[in-house]
């Protein structure tokens, strides 16, 4: 880069892993802990140790007091949670459809109902219904 700008990519989950050795006085570790802080006390302690974190924390407090900014943030967070829920629902639906399709194919190949139920993790009753549908 340059002597003016320095960029670091941080994996926030790593500070939570206590098995990974880290230097508590390393500025990058301090930023990772700030970004992943679960309590105000941790943030305040980090702000006392690091003047740049203090500046960021002061700005965060100012922004947090602005109701419109907070409402925008909350709306964005709600939308992100909704998106994750939609994705999870679609993934679950796809997995369920995949299991049913696998069971149908196994029935066509002549596998036993019990084996199909075990392989697909579907209830035996569901496999029996699929067999009845295929027979019609």
N, C-alpha and C positions, 0 to 999 in steps of 0.2 A: 504494500500500500504506500502510504507516505508518512512523513514524520508528524503530520497533522491529524490523521485519522487512523485509528486502529480498530479492526473489527474482530470480534470473537463470536463463535457459534457455541451456545451453551446447551447442554442436555440437562434440563432442570431435574429430571428424575435421579440423576447420579448423586446429588448431595444427600438424598434420602437413604441411599445404600451405604450403610455404615461400614461395609466390608471394603469399600474403596478408600484407600488412604488419601488424606487431603490436609492441606495446610490452612488452618482456620484464619491465618493472617493474610492469605493470598487474596488480592483484590478481586480476582475473578470468582473465587469461591464465595467471597462476601456478597457479590452481586447475585450469584446463583441463589444464595440463602435469602437475600432480600426478595427476589422474584418469587420464591417458593415459600415465603414466610407464612406461617399459620396464625401468628399472634402479633398484636401491636407491640408487645414487649420485645420480641425478637427484632422487629423493624427498628425500634428506638435504640436498641443496643448497637445494631449495625450502623445506624445513623451517627451515633456518637464516635464510632471507630473510623468512619470513612466520610470525608466531607462531601464527596460526590453523591453518595447514597443519601446524605442529609439533604442535599439540594433536591434530589429526586423525591424524597419523602415529603419535604415541604411543599413541593409542587403538587404531589398527590393529594395532600391534605387540602390545598386550595381548590383543586378540581373536584374533590369529593364534596365540598360544601356547595358547589354549583348544582342546583337541583336539576336544571335542564341537562347538563352533562351527565349527571348520575342517571337520569331517566333514559337517556340515549344508551348509556352503558348497559343498564338493566335490560332494555329492549333487545340490544344486540346479544347479550348473554342468553336471554330467553329464546331468541331465534336460533342460536347455535345449539341449545339443548333440544329444541324442536327438530332441527335437522338431524341430530344424532339419533333421536328417537325414531324418526322416519327411516333412517338408514338401517337401524337395528331391526325394525319391524320388517323391512323389505328383505334383509338377510335371513331372518327367521322364516319368513314365508318361502323364500327360495330354498332353504334347507329342507323344509317340510315337503315342498313339491318334489325336490330331488329324491327324498326318501321314498315317496309314493311311486315315482317313476322307476326307481331302482327295484322296488317291490314288484311292480307290474312286469318288468323285464325278467326278473327272477322267476315269477310265476309262469311266464311264457316258456322259460327254459326247463320248467318242471321241477324246480327245487321244492323241498318240503315247506309247508307253512311255518313250521317251527324254526327252521333254518333262516327263512326270510325274515321272520320277526326278530330273530337274534341279530342277524347281520344289519338290518336297517334300523334296529332299535324302535320298531313300531309295535304297538300292541297286537297280539295275535288276532283279536277281533277285527282290527283294521285290515290285516292281511286277508282274513276270511271274506270280508266285504269286497275287497279288491278282486279276489278270485271269483266271487259271485258276479261282479260287474263284468269281468272278462268273459264269463260263461254265457252271458246274455247276448 
